Amino acid sequence: MGFVGDTLESIRSMQVRHVLSQIISLGMIVTSALIIWKGLIVVTGSESPVVVVLSGSMEPGFKRGDILFLHMSKDPIRTGEIVVFNIDGREIPIVHRVIKVHERQDTAEVDILTKGDNNFGDDRLLYAQGQLWLQQHHIMGRAVGFLPYVGWVTIVMTEKPIIKYLLMAALGLLVITSKD
């Protein structure tokens, strides 16, 4: 009959109580993942404690597909730190190095200028129109660690959504049809 036929026959032969139990187990797994994510947000102080490097602008330090772990402390941002920041009007955060920090004496605010290690010039062309500096509210966190290449899973699923849907369907079927 084949794998698909066997899987469908397995689902049909299951008792309703068993199917509901498997669906609840799947829901608990998803809920646990969300709780862990929210816990990481609280512990790290970053709205996104984990990000994937999406471009080659930080090579050779970080390559496309590396996962960065972020932390946002109250310490002032310093030149040389690698930060992840959002630009007004753009959804995707950017990972670059701080190349200049300007502390205003009158307001104690900090202006930050960034640059990708592999880029020719600073990031002013990436900032919102008319914006020359980043402020503290643009910074999502500082890079405190990384895992090389692990983020390629996310990149592939984003660039080829059919793979994401097939993987989710396969995992869902696996959970529902397991005999535990």
Disulfide bonds with the S-S distance in Angstrom:
none
